[in-house]
Amino acid sequence: MCNQSIQAPAASFVEMEVVHWLRQQLGFHVPSGYTTVTEIGGIMTAGGCLSNTVGMMAARESLFPGSGLTGLPVVASKIRRASGHHLLACVAYAGDSRSMRIDNLHDIGVVLRKNKVWFHVDACHGSQLAFSRTHRHRIRGIEEADSVTIDPHKVLWIPYMCSFALLKDPKSLANISTNSDLILKTQWSLGQITPCVGSKAFDALKLWATIKYFGRSGIETLIDTRLALTKAFQDEINRHTEVLLLNETDINACMFIFMPQSLHQGSRISAEDVEKLNECNLFIKTSILESGDALVHGFNLNRCSHHLLPEDKVVYVLRTINGNPLTTAGHLEEILDTVVDLGHQFYSNEEE
């Protein structure tokens, strides 16, 4: 028979249940029942950027109700008068995209609640800690956020696309629902509460199947193993005399550089040395990628706090993200040995 609801009821309810499961992990309230999609308290989006945008849209509506329909008039004189009086929102990181450090969510939340400011947490990376009883304390305070972004496609072995925007108060979704006649207004139509989306694919099935296969305890074990391996890799880096660890990560990324022993003189290196060091670490990253043996990221860091590096110079750093459950300590040791060998190769070529 024809599906007269003109939607996918099974797919819709799977997405709702996945949203509720994620809310439980964060410590958000989960209703025992609901009558419309605006009561579920979260939506699936195409990625972290859109999920963060949803959080900011909800923040805007909390301070300027109805502005999604009427717009916000921008008048310079009003902006000047409002300066220092109305803070729309504060975004905190539960794992930033470079070093994966976590802001003090609890203390930030206390200040924001006192001042009635919308509290959004970008937990695209850090949300994985919510599944670990051992490491959950690192994101203490996330349960007090007004909105949270989660990216299972970054941390739970899910293919793209799989991102979620969760809102502490489910009513916030109703405030940003569409008024377009092109979107179905039926009871369980998720399109009406998902900004920038008309038709939705059954992407929630990927996460639902992962939950069913591993279970919460299985996911917890994989994440605990991942974090233990990351800590072991940090310890191994610290044992190397020619590799500098640049962050004590809160999650599963290690940021480091190769620096030859000749530059370890106890004082900050010169600008000329930094320039050559940057070329060396770029050479290391490019060589590893071209080999196809491993994936090592590289990017410019505008400020390094290490005592051997000038604070006012841009440093090109290397980074590994330990996410593959098949990765072993042996693999990470091989990467480190390769980094050192390539660093020696670069400086040897420079001397010729």
C-alpha positions in Angstrom: 0.0 0.0 0.0 1.0 3.6 -0.5 2.6 5.3 2.6 -0.1 7.9 3.1 1.9 9.7 5.8 4.3 10.8 3.1 7.2 10.2 5.5 9.2 7.3 6.9 7.8 6.5 10.4 10.2 3.8 11.2 13.2 5.9 10.3 11.8 8.9 12.2 11.4 6.9 15.4 14.9 5.3 15.1 16.3 8.9 14.9 14.3 9.9 18.0 15.5 6.9 20.0 19.1 7.7 19.1 18.6 11.3 20.2 17.3 10.0 23.5 20.2 7.6 24.0 22.7 10.5 23.4 20.8 12.7 25.8 21.1 10.0 28.5 24.8 9.9 28.0 25.2 13.6 28.6 22.9 13.6 31.6 20.0 15.5 29.9 16.5 14.7 30.9 14.8 12.2 28.7 11.0 12.3 28.6 9.0 9.1 29.1 6.8 10.0 26.2 6.2 12.6 23.6 3.5 13.6 21.2 5.4 15.6 18.5 8.9 15.9 17.1 9.4 19.2 18.9 9.6 17.4 22.2 12.5 15.1 21.5 15.2 17.6 22.4 17.7 17.0 19.5 18.1 16.6 15.8 20.5 14.9 13.4 22.4 17.2 11.0 25.0 17.0 8.2 27.9 17.9 10.4 29.4 19.7 13.4 29.2 23.1 11.7 25.5 22.9 11.2 24.9 21.4 14.7 26.8 24.4 16.2 24.7 26.7 14.0 21.5 25.1 15.4 22.8 25.8 18.9 23.4 29.5 18.0 19.9 29.7 16.4 18.4 28.5 19.6 20.5 30.9 21.6 19.3 33.8 19.3 15.6 32.8 19.8 16.1 32.6 23.6 17.2 36.3 23.7 15.3 37.6 20.7 12.1 35.5 20.4 10.6 35.5 16.9 13.8 36.9 15.3 14.0 33.9 13.0 10.9 35.3 11.2 11.3 39.0 11.7 15.1 39.3 11.5 17.3 41.4 13.7 17.6 45.0 12.6 21.2 46.2 12.7 21.4 49.8 13.9 24.8 51.1 14.9 23.4 53.4 17.7 21.5 50.4 19.2 24.6 48.3 19.1 26.6 50.9 20.9 23.9 51.3 23.6 23.7 47.5 24.0 27.4 46.9 24.3 28.3 45.4 27.6 24.7 44.7 28.5 23.5 41.7 26.4 25.7 38.7 25.8 23.9 36.3 23.4 25.9 33.1 24.1 29.1 31.6 25.1 30.6 28.6 23.3 33.0 26.3 25.2 35.1 23.5 23.9 34.9 19.9 25.0 37.9 19.0 22.9 39.0 21.7 20.4 39.8 20.7 16.9 43.6 21.1 17.2 44.9 20.1 20.7 41.6 18.5 21.9 41.9 20.4 25.2 38.7 20.7 27.3 37.5 24.0 28.8 36.4 24.0 32.4 32.8 23.4 31.6 31.6 23.4 35.2 33.0 26.8 36.2 32.0 28.4 32.8 28.5 27.1 33.3 28.3 28.6 36.8 29.2 32.0 35.5 26.8 31.8 32.5 23.9 30.6 34.5 24.4 33.4 37.0 24.3 35.9 34.1 21.6 34.2 32.2 23.7 33.6 29.1 23.1 30.7 26.7 25.7 28.0 27.2 26.7 26.0 24.1 29.3 23.2 24.2 31.1 22.0 21.1 31.7 18.4 22.1 32.3 17.0 18.6 35.4 15.3 20.0 34.9 15.4 23.7 31.5 13.7 23.7 33.2 10.3 23.6 34.1 10.8 27.2 30.4 10.7 28.2 30.5 7.0 27.4 33.3 6.3 29.8 32.7 6.0 33.6 36.5 6.3 34.0 37.0 9.5 32.0 33.5 11.2 32.2 34.7 13.6 35.0 36.8 15.5 32.4 33.6 16.9 30.9 31.9 17.6 34.2 29.4 20.4 33.7 28.3 19.5 30.2 25.0 18.4 31.6 24.3 22.0 32.4 24.8 23.3 28.9 21.8 24.7 27.0 22.9 23.1 23.8 25.6 20.5 22.8 27.1 19.4 19.5 28.0 15.7 19.1 29.8 14.1 16.1 29.6 10.3 16.2 31.3 10.3 12.8 34.4 11.6 14.6 34.4 9.5 17.7 32.1 6.4 17.3 33.4 4.8 14.1 30.4 6.0 12.0 30.7 7.0 8.3 29.9 10.5 7.4 27.3 12.1 7.9 26.4 11.7 11.5 26.1 14.8 13.8 23.6 15.8 16.4 22.5 19.0 18.0 21.1 18.4 21.5 19.1 21.0 23.4 18.6 20.8 27.2 15.1 22.2 26.9 13.3 20.4 24.1 11.0 23.5 23.6 14.0 25.3 22.1 13.5 23.2 18.9 10.0 24.5 18.5 11.4 28.0 18.5 13.6 27.4 15.4 11.2 25.2 13.5 10.5 26.2 9.9 7.4 28.0 8.7 7.9 27.0 5.1 4.9 25.5 3.3 7.3 23.2 1.5 8.1 21.2 4.6 5.6 18.7 6.0 3.9 19.7 9.3 2.9 16.2 10.2 3.2 15.0 13.8 6.5 13.1 13.3 8.1 15.1 10.4 11.7 15.8 11.5 12.2 18.2 8.6 10.2 20.9 10.3 12.7 21.1 13.2 15.9 20.6 11.2 17.2 23.9 9.8 18.7 23.9 6.2 17.2 20.5 5.5 14.1 19.5 3.6 14.3 15.8 2.9 16.3 13.6 5.3 18.1 10.3 4.7 18.0 7.4 7.1 21.5 8.3 8.5 20.5 7.6 12.1 20.5 3.9 11.2 24.3 3.9 11.3 24.5 5.0 14.9 21.5 2.9 15.9 23.2 -0.2 14.5 26.5 0.6 16.3 24.6 0.9 19.6 22.8 -2.4 19.0 26.1 -4.2 18.0 28.4 -2.9 20.7 26.1 -1.9 23.4 27.0 0.9 25.9 29.6 -1.3 27.7 31.2 -2.3 24.4 31.5 1.4 23.3 32.9 2.3 26.7 35.6 -0.5 26.5 36.7 0.7 23.0 36.9 4.4 24.2 38.8 3.5 27.4 41.3 1.4 25.3 41.7 4.3 22.9 42.5 6.8 25.6 44.9 4.4 27.4 46.7 3.9 24.1 46.9 7.7 23.6 48.4 8.1 27.1 50.9 5.4 26.3 51.9 7.2 23.1 52.4 10.5 25.0 54.6 8.7 27.5 56.6 7.3 24.6 57.0 10.7 23.0 58.3 12.1 26.3 61.0 9.3 26.4 62.3 10.5 23.0 65.0 13.1 23.3 64.3 14.5 19.9 60.5 14.7 19.9 58.7 17.4 21.9 55.2 16.8 23.2 53.3 20.1 22.9 50.1 19.2 24.7 48.9 17.0 27.6 45.7 16.0 25.8 42.4 15.5 27.5 41.2 13.1 24.8 42.9 11.2 22.0 45.2 13.6 20.1 48.9 14.1 20.5 50.5 17.3 19.2 54.3 17.2 18.8 57.3 18.2 16.7 60.7 16.7 15.8 63.6 18.8 17.1 67.2 17.6 16.7 69.3 17.3 19.8 71.5 20.1 18.6 68.7 22.6 19.3 68.2 21.4 22.9 70.4 24.0 24.6 68.0 25.0 27.4 67.0 28.3 25.9 64.5 29.4 23.2 65.7 28.7 19.7 66.2 31.5 17.2 63.7 32.6 14.5 66.1 31.1 11.9 66.0 27.8 13.7 62.2 27.9 13.9 62.0 28.4 10.1 64.2 25.4 9.4 62.3 23.4 12.0 59.0 24.2 10.3 60.4 23.0 7.0 61.6 19.8 8.7 58.3 18.9 10.2 56.4 19.7 7.0 58.8 17.4 5.2 58.1 14.7 7.8 54.3 15.0 7.4 54.4 15.0 3.6 56.7 12.0 3.5 54.5 10.0 5.8 51.4 10.8 3.9 53.1 10.0 0.6 54.2 6.6 1.9 50.6 5.7 2.8 51.7 4.0 6.0 50.0 6.3 8.4 48.0 9.5 8.8 49.8 12.3 10.5 48.2 15.8 10.5 50.2 19.0 10.3 49.2 22.6 10.8 50.6 26.0 11.9 50.3 26.9 15.6 50.4 30.6 16.3 51.5 30.3 19.9 53.5 27.6 21.5 54.0 27.5 25.3 57.0 25.2 25.2 60.1 26.7 26.9 62.3 25.9 23.9 60.0 27.6 21.3 59.6 31.4 20.8 56.1 32.4 21.8 55.8 35.0 19.0 56.7 32.6 16.1 54.4 30.4 14.1 55.4 26.7 14.6 54.4 23.9 12.2 53.3 21.0 14.4 52.5 17.4 13.8 49.5 15.6 15.3 48.1 12.1 15.6 44.5 11.3 16.4 44.1 7.8 17.8 40.7 6.6 16.6 41.1 3.3 14.8 40.2 0.4 17.2 42.7 -1.8 15.3 45.7 0.5 16.2 48.2 -1.0 18.5 51.1 0.4 20.6 53.4 -1.1 18.0 51.9 1.0 15.2 52.4 4.2 17.2 56.0 3.3 18.0 56.6 2.8 14.3 55.2 6.2 13.6 57.5 7.8 16.1 60.5 6.0 14.8 59.6 7.1 11.3 59.3 10.7 12.5 62.8 10.6 14.0 64.3 8.9 11.0 62.8 11.5 8.6 63.9 14.3 10.8 67.5 13.1 10.8 67.2 12.7 7.0 66.1 16.3 6.6 68.9 17.8 8.6 71.5 15.5 7.0 70.4 16.7 3.6 70.6 20.3 4.8 74.2 19.9 5.8 75.3 18.4 2.4 
